[in-house]
Amino acid sequence: MNCEVVAYDTTDVLAVAERLPFADESFDAVLSLNVLEHVKDPFQAARELMRVLKPGGQLMCVAPFLQPLHGYPHHYYNMTRQGIDNLFTGLLERRIEVYGAMKPIWALNWFLMRYHAGLPLESRERFATMTVAELMAAPELLELDDINLGLSVEACTELASAHALFGRKPDRD
């Protein structure tokens, strides 16, 4: 059974991960593949996965760590090894693995391809012919380079090393 937030052709049940429409202990196995980065409350989603899993049941949960901004409708949380482990601490016996398309070469390829696509046409060829050694130079040496300054706002957001939030607490009325 495929539970989704969008009515794709393959969707059997429409729901959000934080409120699954299934009875307690309904399933022998639960797969949550690349979902938790898209939910507002991954801790609640983890509790829901555990709620619908039968005692002795098997869970496979995959969440990205080094992946660009992606997916529908939102992308909130990428997770470190410690982060995904923390979601399920005290809830089940677990082990964490990195295999197949989770290996770092896939993340590196995705970042490079999206970076390349985010450059203006006149910068793409130069970027594509740069050596790994040139790309591994101290970032401050490339900070004022066209391959950095020319990156589109969308690509910069998608691939950002971090995001800074600046805010102001409203005055009391």
C-alpha positions in Angstrom: 0.0 0.0 0.0 1.4 3.4 -1.0 0.5 6.3 1.3 1.3 9.7 -0.1 0.6 13.4 0.4 -0.2 13.8 -3.3 -2.6 11.7 -5.5 -0.1 10.2 -7.8 -1.1 7.3 -10.0 0.5 4.9 -7.5 -1.1 6.5 -4.4 -3.5 4.2 -2.5 -4.0 6.4 0.6 -3.8 10.2 0.9 -2.4 11.3 4.2 0.4 13.3 5.9 3.1 11.3 7.8 2.3 13.0 11.1 -1.3 11.6 11.1 -1.4 8.2 9.4 -5.0 7.0 8.9 -4.3 3.4 10.0 -5.1 1.5 13.2 -2.4 0.9 15.8 -0.1 -2.1 14.9 -1.5 -2.6 11.4 1.6 -3.5 9.5 4.3 -6.1 9.6 6.7 -3.8 7.7 6.8 -0.1 7.0 8.9 1.7 4.4 9.4 5.5 4.7 11.6 6.4 1.8 12.7 10.0 1.4 9.7 11.3 3.3 10.9 12.8 6.7 12.8 15.7 5.1 9.4 16.9 3.7 7.4 16.8 7.0 7.0 19.7 9.4 7.4 17.4 12.5 9.7 14.5 11.8 9.5 13.4 15.4 5.7 13.0 15.2 6.1 11.2 11.9 8.6 8.8 13.5 6.1 8.1 16.3 3.3 7.5 13.7 5.5 5.0 11.8 6.1 3.2 15.1 2.4 3.3 16.1 1.3 1.5 12.9 4.1 -1.1 13.0 3.2 -4.4 14.7 5.4 -5.7 17.5 8.4 -7.4 15.9 7.7 -5.5 12.7 10.4 -4.2 10.4 11.0 -0.5 9.6 13.1 0.9 6.8 13.4 4.6 6.9 15.6 6.6 4.5 16.2 10.4 4.9 18.7 12.5 3.0 21.7 14.2 4.5 23.7 15.8 1.7 21.1 16.4 -0.9 20.1 19.7 -2.5 16.7 21.3 -1.9 14.2 19.1 -3.6 10.7 17.6 -3.6 7.1 18.5 -3.3 5.5 20.3 -1.6 8.3 21.4 0.8 11.7 20.3 2.0 12.4 21.1 5.7 15.0 18.8 7.2 18.0 16.9 5.9 19.4 14.5 8.6 22.8 13.5 9.8 23.4 9.9 11.0 22.8 11.1 14.5 19.6 13.0 13.5 17.8 10.0 12.0 19.0 7.8 14.9 17.7 10.4 17.3 14.2 10.3 15.8 13.9 6.6 16.8 15.8 6.5 20.0 14.0 4.4 22.5 11.4 3.3 19.9 13.1 0.3 18.3 16.3 -1.7 17.8 18.1 -0.1 14.9 21.2 0.0 12.8 22.1 2.7 10.2 23.7 2.0 6.9 24.9 4.0 3.8 24.7 1.9 0.6 23.9 2.1 -3.1 22.6 5.5 -4.2 23.2 6.8 -0.6 27.0 6.8 -1.2 28.7 10.2 -1.3 29.5 10.0 -5.0 25.7 10.4 -5.7 25.5 13.5 -3.6 28.7 14.9 -5.2 27.2 14.3 -8.7 23.9 15.8 -7.8 25.5 18.9 -6.4 27.8 19.4 -9.4 25.1 18.8 -11.9 22.7 21.2 -10.2 25.5 23.8 -9.8 26.3 23.5 -13.5 22.7 24.0 -14.4 22.4 27.0 -12.2 25.1 28.9 -14.0 24.6 31.3 -16.9 25.5 29.6 -20.2 28.7 31.5 -20.6 30.0 30.1 -17.2 28.9 26.5 -17.6 31.6 25.4 -20.0 34.4 26.8 -17.8 32.8 25.2 -14.8 32.5 21.8 -16.6 36.2 21.9 -17.5 37.6 22.9 -14.1 39.6 20.2 -12.4 38.7 18.7 -9.1 41.8 20.4 -7.7 40.6 23.8 -8.9 37.2 23.1 -7.3 38.8 22.0 -4.1 40.7 25.3 -3.8 40.0 27.4 -0.7 36.4 28.7 -1.2 37.4 32.3 -0.5 39.6 32.1 -3.6 36.5 31.4 -5.7 34.1 33.7 -3.8 34.4 36.6 -6.3 34.7 34.4 -9.3 31.9 34.3 -12.0 31.3 30.6 -11.2 30.2 31.7 -7.7 28.7 35.2 -8.4 26.9 34.0 -11.5 25.0 31.2 -9.8 21.3 31.8 -10.0 19.3 32.6 -6.8 17.4 29.4 -7.2 20.6 27.3 -7.5 22.2 29.2 -4.6 19.2 28.4 -2.4 19.0 24.8 -3.6 22.7 24.1 -2.9 23.4 26.5 0.0 25.9 25.5 2.6 23.6 27.1 5.2 20.8 29.5 5.5 20.8 32.5 7.9 17.5 33.6 9.4 17.2 37.2 10.6 14.2 38.2 12.6 12.7 40.6 14.9 10.3 39.8 17.7 7.3 42.0 17.5 6.8 44.7 20.1 4.2 44.2 22.8 0.9 45.8 22.0 
